[in-house]
């Protein structure tokens, strides 16, 4: 799934891909070099046929791996959710159990 992230001190969003997702956080891949411990705002996009198109959260980078290729670098990060609204947390839970239709959920 595509992910866009923005650091509080930078105006531009960075693109990436979600490699793995859980209720506690994400593993993402990007070309952006970010410091461990940095907090970022993320928006994860979900396929267009879903009832909801995305969820948002604030996350902290807790680990980082660097992958070097012939002439470029790629980074993978482990993100821990720091703050997520109840509505977005519900979307995440529905995504994890394979349901993306909010009308099916009981509040």
N, CA, C and O atoms as a GROMACS GRO file, in nm:
protein
  428
    1UNK      N    1   0.083  -0.117   0.000
    1UNK     CA    2   0.000   0.000   0.000
    1UNK      C    3   0.088   0.124   0.000
    1UNK      O    4   0.192   0.127   0.066
    2UNK      N    5   0.049   0.225  -0.072
    2UNK     CA    6   0.125   0.350  -0.070
    2UNK      C    7   0.110   0.423   0.064
    2UNK      O    8   0.004   0.417   0.128
    3UNK      N    9   0.215   0.491   0.104
    3UNK     CA   10   0.212   0.573   0.225
    3UNK      C   11   0.278   0.707   0.193
    3UNK      O   12   0.380   0.713   0.126
    4UNK      N   13   0.218   0.813   0.242
    4UNK     CA   14   0.278   0.945   0.237
    4UNK      C   15   0.308   0.986   0.379
    4UNK      O   16   0.228   0.963   0.469
    5UNK      N   17   0.424   1.046   0.400
    5UNK     CA   18   0.459   1.088   0.536
    5UNK      C   19   0.515   1.228   0.532
    5UNK      O   20   0.576   1.272   0.434
    6UNK      N   21   0.492   1.298   0.641
    6UNK     CA   22   0.536   1.437   0.654
    6UNK      C   23   0.596   1.454   0.793
    6UNK      O   24   0.536   1.416   0.893
    7UNK      N   25   0.713   1.513   0.796
    7UNK     CA   26   0.775   1.548   0.923
    7UNK      C   27   0.727   1.686   0.963
    7UNK      O   28   0.705   1.772   0.878
    8UNK      N   29   0.711   1.709   1.092
    8UNK     CA   30   0.657   1.835   1.141
    8UNK      C   31   0.737   1.955   1.096
    8UNK      O   32   0.680   2.063   1.078
    9UNK      N   33   0.868   1.940   1.078
    9UNK     CA   34   0.952   2.054   1.043
    9UNK      C   35   0.979   2.066   0.893
    9UNK      O   36   1.063   2.145   0.852
   10UNK      N   37   0.909   1.986   0.810
   10UNK     CA   38   0.929   1.992   0.666
   10UNK      C   39   0.794   2.002   0.596
   10UNK      O   40   0.702   1.928   0.629
   11UNK      N   41   0.781   2.093   0.498
   11UNK     CA   42   0.651   2.114   0.434
   11UNK      C   43   0.611   2.006   0.333
   11UNK      O   44   0.492   1.985   0.310
   12UNK      N   45   0.708   1.938   0.272
   12UNK     CA   46   0.677   1.841   0.166
   12UNK      C   47   0.659   1.700   0.221
   12UNK      O   48   0.727   1.659   0.315
   13UNK      N   49   0.565   1.629   0.160
   13UNK     CA   50   0.542   1.489   0.198
   13UNK      C   51   0.638   1.399   0.123
   13UNK      O   52   0.676   1.428   0.010
   14UNK      N   53   0.678   1.290   0.186
   14UNK     CA   54   0.762   1.191   0.123
   14UNK      C   55   0.680   1.068   0.090
   14UNK      O   56   0.594   1.029   0.169
   15UNK      N   57   0.704   1.005  -0.024
   15UNK     CA   58   0.631   0.885  -0.061
   15UNK      C   59   0.704   0.759  -0.015
   15UNK      O   60   0.825   0.760   0.007
   16UNK      N   61   0.627   0.652   0.000
   16UNK     CA   62   0.685   0.524   0.035
   16UNK      C   63   0.583   0.413   0.014
   16UNK      O   64   0.473   0.436  -0.035
   17UNK      N   65   0.622   0.293   0.052
   17UNK     CA   66   0.535   0.176   0.044
   17UNK      C   67   0.528   0.108   0.179
   17UNK      O   68   0.629   0.099   0.250
   18UNK      N   69   0.410   0.060   0.215
   18UNK     CA   70   0.394  -0.018   0.337
   18UNK      C   71   0.435  -0.161   0.304
   18UNK      O   72   0.382  -0.223   0.212
   19UNK      N   73   0.528  -0.214   0.381
   19UNK     CA   74   0.575  -0.351   0.364
   19UNK      C   75   0.497  -0.446   0.454
   19UNK      O   76   0.465  -0.559   0.416
   20UNK      N   77   0.467  -0.398   0.575
   20UNK     CA   78   0.398  -0.479   0.675
   20UNK      C   79   0.320  -0.385   0.765
   20UNK      O   80   0.363  -0.273   0.790
   21UNK      N   81   0.207  -0.431   0.814
   21UNK     CA   82   0.125  -0.348   0.902
   21UNK      C   83   0.071  -0.432   1.017
   21UNK      O   84   0.037  -0.549   0.999
   22UNK      N   85   0.064  -0.371   1.134
   22UNK     CA   86   0.004  -0.435   1.251
   22UNK      C   87  -0.071  -0.328   1.328
   22UNK      O   88  -0.068  -0.211   1.291
   23UNK      N   89  -0.138  -0.368   1.435
   23UNK     CA   90  -0.209  -0.270   1.516
   23UNK      C   91  -0.113  -0.177   1.590
   23UNK      O   92  -0.152  -0.068   1.633
   24UNK      N   93   0.011  -0.219   1.606
   24UNK     CA   94   0.110  -0.139   1.679
   24UNK      C   95   0.188  -0.044   1.589
   24UNK      O   96   0.239   0.058   1.636
   25UNK      N   97   0.198  -0.076   1.457
   25UNK     CA   98   0.278   0.010   1.370
   25UNK      C   99   0.294  -0.046   1.231
   25UNK      O  100   0.221  -0.136   1.189
   26UNK      N  101   0.391   0.010   1.158
   26UNK     CA  102   0.414  -0.024   1.018
   26UNK      C  103   0.562  -0.049   0.992
   26UNK      O  104   0.649  -0.004   1.066
   27UNK      N  105   0.587  -0.122   0.885
   27UNK     CA  106   0.720  -0.128   0.825
   27UNK      C  107   0.705  -0.065   0.688
   27UNK      O  108   0.624  -0.111   0.608
   28UNK      N  109   0.784   0.041   0.661
   28UNK     CA  110   0.772   0.108   0.533
   28UNK      C  111   0.906   0.109   0.460
   28UNK      O  112   1.012   0.089   0.520
   29UNK      N  113   0.898   0.131   0.330
   29UNK     CA  114   1.016   0.140   0.244
   29UNK      C  115   1.009   0.273   0.171
   29UNK      O  116   0.903   0.311   0.121
   30UNK      N  117   1.121   0.345   0.164
   30UNK     CA  118   1.126   0.475   0.098
   30UNK      C  119   1.269   0.508   0.058
   30UNK      O  120   1.363   0.441   0.100
   31UNK      N  121   1.284   0.611  -0.023
   31UNK     CA  122   1.417   0.661  -0.058
   31UNK      C  123   1.461   0.773   0.035
   31UNK      O  124   1.574   0.821   0.024
   32UNK      N  125   1.374   0.816   0.126
   32UNK     CA  126   1.404   0.926   0.218
   32UNK      C  127   1.484   0.877   0.338
   32UNK      O  128   1.450   0.774   0.397
   33UNK      N  129   1.588   0.949   0.373
   33UNK     CA  130   1.670   0.919   0.490
   33UNK      C  131   1.616   0.997   0.609
   33UNK      O  132   1.617   1.120   0.610
   34UNK      N  133   1.567   0.926   0.711
   34UNK     CA  134   1.504   0.988   0.828
   34UNK      C  135   1.572   0.934   0.953
   34UNK      O  136   1.609   0.817   0.958
   35UNK      N  137   1.588   1.018   1.052
   35UNK     CA  138   1.654   0.979   1.176
   35UNK      C  139   1.565   0.891   1.264
   35UNK      O  140   1.444   0.911   1.271
   36UNK      N  141   1.626   0.794   1.331
   36UNK     CA  142   1.555   0.715   1.430
   36UNK      C  143   1.510   0.808   1.542
   36UNK      O  144   1.584   0.898   1.583
   37UNK      N  145   1.389   0.786   1.592
   37UNK     CA  146   1.333   0.870   1.697
   37UNK      C  147   1.247   0.984   1.645
   37UNK      O  148   1.175   1.047   1.722
   38UNK      N  149   1.254   1.010   1.514
   38UNK     CA  150   1.176   1.118   1.453
   38UNK      C  151   1.029   1.079   1.451
   38UNK      O  152   0.994   0.964   1.424
   39UNK      N  153   0.942   1.176   1.478
   39UNK     CA  154   0.798   1.155   1.466
   39UNK      C  155   0.751   1.208   1.332
   39UNK      O  156   0.790   1.317   1.290
   40UNK      N  157   0.667   1.128   1.266
   40UNK     CA  158   0.615   1.167   1.135
   40UNK      C  159   0.464   1.146   1.132
   40UNK      O  160   0.411   1.061   1.204
   41UNK      N  161   0.397   1.223   1.048
   41UNK     CA  162   0.254   1.204   1.023
   41UNK      C  163   0.243   1.123   0.895
   41UNK      O  164   0.305   1.155   0.794
   42UNK      N  165   0.161   1.017   0.902
   42UNK     CA  166   0.149   0.928   0.787
   42UNK      C  167   0.005   0.922   0.737
   42UNK      O  168  -0.090   0.942   0.813
   43UNK      N  169  -0.007   0.895   0.609
   43UNK     CA  170  -0.136   0.867   0.547
   43UNK      C  171  -0.117   0.743   0.462
   43UNK      O  172  -0.043   0.745   0.364
   44UNK      N  173  -0.184   0.635   0.499
   44UNK     CA  174  -0.176   0.509   0.426
   44UNK      C  175  -0.297   0.499   0.333
   44UNK      O  176  -0.411   0.505   0.379
   45UNK      N  177  -0.271   0.483   0.205
   45UNK     CA  178  -0.379   0.471   0.106
   45UNK      C  179  -0.417   0.325   0.088
   45UNK      O  180  -0.331   0.237   0.083
   46UNK      N  181  -0.546   0.302   0.078
   46UNK     CA  182  -0.600   0.167   0.062
   46UNK      C  183  -0.662   0.158  -0.077
   46UNK      O  184  -0.700   0.260  -0.134
   47UNK      N  185  -0.673   0.037  -0.132
   47UNK     CA  186  -0.723   0.021  -0.269
   47UNK      C  187  -0.855   0.096  -0.290
   47UNK      O  188  -0.934   0.111  -0.198
   48UNK      N  189  -0.877   0.141  -0.413
   48UNK     CA  190  -0.989   0.230  -0.445
   48UNK      C  191  -1.124   0.162  -0.432
   48UNK      O  192  -1.225   0.233  -0.422
   49UNK      N  193  -1.132   0.031  -0.431
   49UNK     CA  194  -1.261  -0.035  -0.419
   49UNK      C  195  -1.307  -0.045  -0.273
   49UNK      O  196  -1.418  -0.092  -0.246
   50UNK      N  197  -1.225  -0.002  -0.181
   50UNK     CA  198  -1.260  -0.008  -0.039
   50UNK      C  199  -1.360   0.102  -0.004
   50UNK      O  200  -1.368   0.204  -0.072
   51UNK      N  201  -1.434   0.080   0.102
   51UNK     CA  202  -1.530   0.180   0.150
   51UNK      C  203  -1.457   0.305   0.199
   51UNK      O  204  -1.507   0.416   0.180
   52UNK      N  205  -1.342   0.289   0.261
   52UNK     CA  206  -1.262   0.402   0.302
   52UNK      C  207  -1.131   0.398   0.225
   52UNK      O  208  -1.082   0.290   0.192
   53UNK      N  209  -1.076   0.514   0.196
   53UNK     CA  210  -0.959   0.521   0.106
   53UNK      C  211  -0.826   0.530   0.179
   53UNK      O  212  -0.722   0.504   0.119
   54UNK      N  213  -0.828   0.567   0.308
   54UNK     CA  214  -0.701   0.584   0.377
   54UNK      C  215  -0.723   0.590   0.528
   54UNK      O  216  -0.835   0.604   0.576
   55UNK      N  217  -0.612   0.578   0.600
   55UNK     CA  218  -0.614   0.610   0.743
   55UNK      C  219  -0.489   0.689   0.774
   55UNK      O  220  -0.387   0.679   0.705
   56UNK      N  221  -0.497   0.769   0.880
   56UNK     CA  222  -0.387   0.858   0.920
   56UNK      C  223  -0.346   0.829   1.063
   56UNK      O  224  -0.425   0.780   1.144
   57UNK      N  225  -0.219   0.860   1.092
   57UNK     CA  226  -0.169   0.844   1.228
   57UNK      C  227  -0.040   0.924   1.243
   57UNK      O  228   0.021   0.965   1.144
   58UNK      N  229   0.000   0.944   1.367
   58UNK     CA  230   0.133   0.995   1.396
   58UNK      C  231   0.214   0.875   1.442
   58UNK      O  232   0.167   0.794   1.521
   59UNK      N  233   0.336   0.864   1.393
   59UNK     CA  234   0.420   0.749   1.424
   59UNK      C  235   0.562   0.793   1.455
   59UNK      O  236   0.607   0.900   1.414
   60UNK      N  237   0.633   0.708   1.529
   60UNK     CA  238   0.773   0.733   1.562
   60UNK      C  239   0.858   0.627   1.496
   60UNK      O  240   0.824   0.509   1.498
   61UNK      N  241   0.970   0.668   1.439
   61UNK     CA  242   1.063   0.573   1.378
   61UNK      C  243   1.143   0.506   1.489
   61UNK      O  244   1.212   0.573   1.565
   62UNK      N  245   1.132   0.372   1.498
   62UNK     CA  246   1.202   0.301   1.607
   62UNK      C  247   1.319   0.218   1.558
   62UNK      O  248   1.405   0.180   1.638
   63UNK      N  249   1.325   0.189   1.428
   63UNK     CA  250   1.445   0.125   1.372
   63UNK      C  251   1.456   0.160   1.224
   63UNK      O  252   1.360   0.206   1.161
   64UNK      N  253   1.576   0.137   1.171
   64UNK     CA  254   1.606   0.175   1.033
   64UNK      C  255   1.705   0.075   0.973
   64UNK      O  256   1.802   0.036   1.038
   65UNK      N  257   1.679   0.035   0.849
   65UNK     CA  258   1.773  -0.047   0.771
   65UNK      C  259   1.804   0.028   0.641
   65UNK      O  260   1.715   0.088   0.581
   66UNK      N  261   1.928   0.023   0.600
   66UNK     CA  262   1.971   0.087   0.475
   66UNK      C  263   2.005  -0.023   0.375
   66UNK      O  264   2.077  -0.117   0.407
   67UNK      N  265   1.952  -0.011   0.254
   67UNK     CA  266   1.981  -0.104   0.146
   67UNK      C  267   2.055  -0.028   0.037
   67UNK      O  268   2.000   0.066  -0.021
   68UNK      N  269   2.177  -0.068   0.009
   68UNK     CA  270   2.259  -0.002  -0.093
   68UNK      C  271   2.258  -0.084  -0.221
   68UNK      O  272   2.278  -0.205  -0.218
   69UNK      N  273   2.234  -0.017  -0.333
   69UNK     CA  274   2.238  -0.078  -0.463
   69UNK      C  275   2.352  -0.013  -0.540
   69UNK      O  276   2.427   0.065  -0.482
   70UNK      N  277   2.366  -0.042  -0.664
   70UNK     CA  278   2.478   0.008  -0.742
   70UNK      C  279   2.493   0.159  -0.734
   70UNK      O  280   2.602   0.209  -0.706
   71UNK      N  281   2.386   0.233  -0.760
   71UNK     CA  282   2.398   0.378  -0.763
   71UNK      C  283   2.289   0.450  -0.682
   71UNK      O  284   2.265   0.569  -0.705
   72UNK      N  285   2.223   0.382  -0.589
   72UNK     CA  286   2.121   0.447  -0.508
   72UNK      C  287   2.102   0.375  -0.376
   72UNK      O  288   2.146   0.262  -0.357
   73UNK      N  289   2.034   0.443  -0.283
   73UNK     CA  290   2.004   0.389  -0.150
   73UNK      C  291   1.854   0.381  -0.131
   73UNK      O  292   1.777   0.460  -0.186
   74UNK      N  293   1.814   0.284  -0.051
   74UNK     CA  294   1.674   0.267  -0.013
   74UNK      C  295   1.673   0.242   0.138
   74UNK      O  296   1.767   0.186   0.192
   75UNK      N  297   1.566   0.284   0.204
   75UNK     CA  298   1.557   0.269   0.349
   75UNK      C  299   1.429   0.196   0.385
   75UNK      O  300   1.325   0.215   0.322
   76UNK      N  301   1.438   0.114   0.489
   76UNK     CA  302   1.319   0.055   0.549
   76UNK      C  303   1.318   0.098   0.695
   76UNK      O  304   1.421   0.103   0.761
   77UNK      N  305   1.196   0.129   0.743
   77UNK     CA  306   1.179   0.180   0.879
   77UNK      C  307   1.071   0.102   0.951
   77UNK      O  308   0.972   0.060   0.891
   78UNK      N  309   1.092   0.083   1.080
   78UNK     CA  310   0.988   0.033   1.169
   78UNK      C  311   0.926   0.152   1.238
   78UNK      O  312   0.995   0.229   1.305
   79UNK      N  313   0.795   0.168   1.222
   79UNK     CA  314   0.722   0.280   1.280
   79UNK      C  315   0.629   0.229   1.389
   79UNK      O  316   0.559   0.129   1.371
   80UNK      N  317   0.628   0.299   1.501
   80UNK     CA  318   0.536   0.268   1.610
   80UNK      C  319   0.431   0.379   1.613
   80UNK      O  320   0.465   0.497   1.615
   81UNK      N  321   0.302   0.339   1.613
   81UNK     CA  322   0.197   0.439   1.622
   81UNK      C  323   0.206   0.511   1.755
   81UNK      O  324   0.215   0.447   1.860
   82UNK      N  325   0.203   0.644   1.751
   82UNK     CA  326   0.207   0.726   1.871
   82UNK      C  327   0.068   0.782   1.899
   82UNK      O  328   0.022   0.786   2.014
   83UNK      N  329   0.000   0.824   1.792
   83UNK     CA  330  -0.134   0.880   1.807
   83UNK      C  331  -0.214   0.844   1.683
   83UNK      O  332  -0.169   0.862   1.570
   84UNK      N  333  -0.335   0.792   1.707
   84UNK     CA  334  -0.425   0.757   1.597
   84UNK      C  335  -0.567   0.782   1.646
   84UNK      O  336  -0.605   0.737   1.755
   85UNK      N  337  -0.646   0.852   1.566
   85UNK     CA  338  -0.784   0.879   1.603
   85UNK      C  339  -0.864   0.750   1.607
   85UNK      O  340  -0.830   0.654   1.538
   86UNK      N  341  -0.970   0.746   1.687
   86UNK     CA  342  -1.053   0.626   1.699
   86UNK      C  343  -1.104   0.578   1.563
   86UNK      O  344  -1.103   0.459   1.535
   87UNK      N  345  -1.150   0.672   1.479
   87UNK     CA  346  -1.201   0.635   1.348
   87UNK      C  347  -1.093   0.569   1.262
   87UNK      O  348  -1.119   0.470   1.194
   88UNK      N  349  -0.972   0.624   1.265
   88UNK     CA  350  -0.862   0.566   1.188
   88UNK      C  351  -0.815   0.434   1.248
   88UNK      O  352  -0.774   0.344   1.174
   89UNK      N  353  -0.822   0.421   1.380
   89UNK     CA  354  -0.787   0.294   1.444
   89UNK      C  355  -0.886   0.185   1.402
   89UNK      O  356  -0.846   0.071   1.378
   90UNK      N  357  -1.014   0.220   1.393
   90UNK     CA  358  -1.113   0.125   1.345
   90UNK      C  359  -1.084   0.084   1.201
   90UNK      O  360  -1.092  -0.034   1.167
   91UNK      N  361  -1.049   0.180   1.116
   91UNK     CA  362  -1.014   0.148   0.977
   91UNK      C  363  -0.896   0.051   0.972
   91UNK      O  364  -0.897  -0.044   0.894
   92UNK      N  365  -0.796   0.075   1.056
   92UNK     CA  366  -0.680  -0.013   1.062
   92UNK      C  367  -0.721  -0.154   1.104
   92UNK      O  368  -0.678  -0.252   1.043
   93UNK      N  369  -0.805  -0.164   1.206
   93UNK     CA  370  -0.850  -0.296   1.252
   93UNK      C  371  -0.929  -0.369   1.145
   93UNK      O  372  -0.913  -0.490   1.126
   94UNK      N  373  -1.014  -0.296   1.073
   94UNK     CA  374  -1.090  -0.357   0.964
   94UNK      C  375  -0.997  -0.404   0.852
   94UNK      O  376  -1.018  -0.511   0.794
   95UNK      N  377  -0.898  -0.324   0.822
   95UNK     CA  378  -0.800  -0.362   0.720
   95UNK      C  379  -0.727  -0.489   0.760
   95UNK      O  380  -0.706  -0.578   0.678
   96UNK      N  381  -0.688  -0.497   0.887
   96UNK     CA  382  -0.612  -0.614   0.934
   96UNK      C  383  -0.695  -0.742   0.932
   96UNK      O  384  -0.641  -0.851   0.913
   97UNK      N  385  -0.825  -0.729   0.952
   97UNK     CA  386  -0.908  -0.851   0.949
   97UNK      C  387  -0.969  -0.873   0.812
   97UNK      O  388  -1.057  -0.958   0.796
   98UNK      N  389  -0.923  -0.797   0.710
   98UNK     CA  390  -0.964  -0.819   0.573
   98UNK      C  391  -1.097  -0.757   0.537
   98UNK      O  392  -1.154  -0.790   0.434
   99UNK      N  393  -1.147  -0.667   0.620
   99UNK     CA  394  -1.272  -0.598   0.589
   99UNK      C  395  -1.242  -0.451   0.571
   99UNK      O  396  -1.170  -0.391   0.650
  100UNK      N  397  -1.297  -0.393   0.466
  100UNK     CA  398  -1.272  -0.252   0.441
  100UNK      C  399  -1.402  -0.174   0.425
  100UNK      O  400  -1.402  -0.062   0.373
  101UNK      N  401  -1.513  -0.231   0.467
  101UNK     CA  402  -1.641  -0.164   0.458
  101UNK      C  403  -1.684  -0.121   0.597
  101UNK      O  404  -1.718  -0.206   0.679
  102UNK      N  405  -1.682   0.009   0.626
  102UNK     CA  406  -1.717   0.058   0.759
  102UNK      C  407  -1.861   0.029   0.797
  102UNK      O  408  -1.891   0.017   0.916
  103UNK      N  409  -1.951   0.017   0.700
  103UNK     CA  410  -2.090  -0.010   0.731
  103UNK      C  411  -2.108  -0.148   0.793
  103UNK      O  412  -2.206  -0.170   0.863
  104UNK      N  413  -2.017  -0.239   0.769
  104UNK     CA  414  -2.026  -0.374   0.826
  104UNK      C  415  -1.987  -0.375   0.974
  104UNK      O  416  -2.020  -0.469   1.045
  105UNK      N  417  -1.918  -0.272   1.019
  105UNK     CA  418  -1.868  -0.271   1.155
  105UNK      C  419  -1.975  -0.221   1.251
  105UNK      O  420  -2.054  -0.133   1.217
  106UNK      N  421  -1.978  -0.279   1.369
  106UNK     CA  422  -2.067  -0.228   1.473
  106UNK      C  423  -1.986  -0.141   1.566
  106UNK      O  424  -1.880  -0.181   1.613
  107UNK      N  425  -2.037  -0.023   1.594
  107UNK     CA  426  -1.964   0.072   1.676
  107UNK      C  427  -1.998   0.049   1.822
  107UNK      O  428  -1.946   0.119   1.908
   0.00000   0.00000   0.00000
